[in-house]
């Protein structure tokens, strides 16, 4: 049981890292980025190609993260512009349609150019024992990176003036403009950050299992579920929800079967909407 | 400091205010008085950059700021406090004040001077803004605006939602503020309150400025007395 829970936490930290990039963009711009998972896959393929070209793994990973961040920034500066000018239901719908289109394009191009593409980062070393449970080195690395990213994000949003400016735009965009904060600048930075986080997810996930070219849809759906449960716009909420959902996933896979986990996770999201419509920590406070 | 000429603004192609000429000199306190729906908020939104003017010009210290977005006007030293305040409700009083100084870090001196005007905020620092009373929220809105050390402070209906006694207190605080060198532009439908703080006033009626004068002149004007002071 202890091993199952610990596996769940490892999985959940990955979920949290995945969800946080989705939740920030939604909290800020009202855009549910359906291309999110594809941006991660794009980063994975960039890293894999770079490694195949002889670039050291760490440097290749950095290149992949930067490529994903640039993709996010490019999306914000081009296709998302008309979305921000809309409001209410139109805004959500236009955001969904445009990002879905981007997802199709990225997926199409990647499967056409590199149908068997996959990223697998092997971290050498003997399993490390944590609380008496042996964990693969790759899992430990992935968890440490996720925790470090969580800490960095919490410091950024909690203690820096720009981080607070981001939260202020989530809470009251007009109020933010009145104190001199440019929502456009904040959105561009957050879209780039979100893309970078998707790239980081690609790197950490490939440390535990190969990330294949068709993984995008699953990543997007998982990110969506994590952000709904955590509360849209909340960093701490995304990681909290990620860990909880990771444990739920791991436990249900162990006692019922792997086939059930997608349904259980979706059920958790539905239940959250019904019981706590704002999510665990919704509203931009975390 | 602020010069507005032949300004027209409105919504969906309909002009709400038209042909507005007004000027505010450094250190002055100017009141815009007018009833509900006269166009005070539309005029303020157009000056603050929240609403793109349909015609006319807004000059700030000799610079044309007519088409600047609100955040840029704010950075240039104009702090606009709308009647709905737009505080960051889920954040603490302290964070609201910190953000008022954006993009700089808040400096001690400004913070202290703000606490001097609104001592109650010091006791509420760790409280979330939504938990404040209406009067305290109004104080926080003005305090947040002051944290950016604005040269021009624009207040839209600062008495909104306040009991008469609190509204009086709010305006007393504004009188205190005048001594600190900040330039004030206040829109208010409660004319006696507005005239209590102003050096000069404009009367806005149906989107046009119909009168201008000192508080004494406006107070003695039979039109103003009949329309706004309920004296006939």
HADDOCK unambig.tbl for C-alpha pairs under 7 A between the chains (distance, minus, plus):
assign (segid A and resid 165 and name CA) (segid B and resid 99 and name CA) 6.81 0.50 0.50
assign (segid A and resid 168 and name CA) (segid B and resid 88 and name CA) 6.27 0.50 0.50
assign (segid A and resid 171 and name CA) (segid B and resid 88 and name CA) 6.08 0.50 0.50
assign (segid A and resid 172 and name CA) (segid B and resid 86 and name CA) 6.59 0.50 0.50
assign (segid A and resid 172 and name CA) (segid B and resid 88 and name CA) 6.20 0.50 0.50
assign (segid A and resid 174 and name CA) (segid B and resid 86 and name CA) 6.83 0.50 0.50
assign (segid A and resid 175 and name CA) (segid B and resid 86 and name CA) 4.72 0.50 0.50
assign (segid A and resid 175 and name CA) (segid B and resid 87 and name CA) 6.09 0.50 0.50
assign (segid A and resid 177 and name CA) (segid B and resid 70 and name CA) 5.94 0.50 0.50
assign (segid A and resid 177 and name CA) (segid B and resid 71 and name CA) 4.60 0.50 0.50
assign (segid A and resid 178 and name CA) (segid B and resid 70 and name CA) 6.39 0.50 0.50
assign (segid A and resid 178 and name CA) (segid B and resid 71 and name CA) 5.94 0.50 0.50
assign (segid A and resid 178 and name CA) (segid B and resid 74 and name CA) 6.05 0.50 0.50
assign (segid A and resid 178 and name CA) (segid B and resid 79 and name CA) 6.86 0.50 0.50
assign (segid A and resid 178 and name CA) (segid B and resid 80 and name CA) 6.47 0.50 0.50
assign (segid A and resid 179 and name CA) (segid B and resid 71 and name CA) 6.81 0.50 0.50
assign (segid A and resid 179 and name CA) (segid B and resid 74 and name CA) 6.11 0.50 0.50
assign (segid A and resid 179 and name CA) (segid B and resid 99 and name CA) 6.93 0.50 0.50
assign (segid A and resid 179 and name CA) (segid B and resid 100 and name CA) 5.42 0.50 0.50
assign (segid A and resid 179 and name CA) (segid B and resid 102 and name CA) 6.60 0.50 0.50
assign (segid A and resid 179 and name CA) (segid B and resid 145 and name CA) 7.00 0.50 0.50
assign (segid A and resid 180 and name CA) (segid B and resid 71 and name CA) 3.96 0.50 0.50
assign (segid A and resid 180 and name CA) (segid B and resid 72 and name CA) 6.24 0.50 0.50
assign (segid A and resid 180 and name CA) (segid B and resid 74 and name CA) 4.89 0.50 0.50
assign (segid A and resid 180 and name CA) (segid B and resid 75 and name CA) 5.19 0.50 0.50
assign (segid A and resid 180 and name CA) (segid B and resid 102 and name CA) 6.66 0.50 0.50
assign (segid A and resid 181 and name CA) (segid B and resid 71 and name CA) 5.59 0.50 0.50
assign (segid A and resid 182 and name CA) (segid B and resid 71 and name CA) 5.74 0.50 0.50
assign (segid A and resid 285 and name CA) (segid B and resid 90 and name CA) 6.19 0.50 0.50
assign (segid A and resid 285 and name CA) (segid B and resid 91 and name CA) 6.84 0.50 0.50
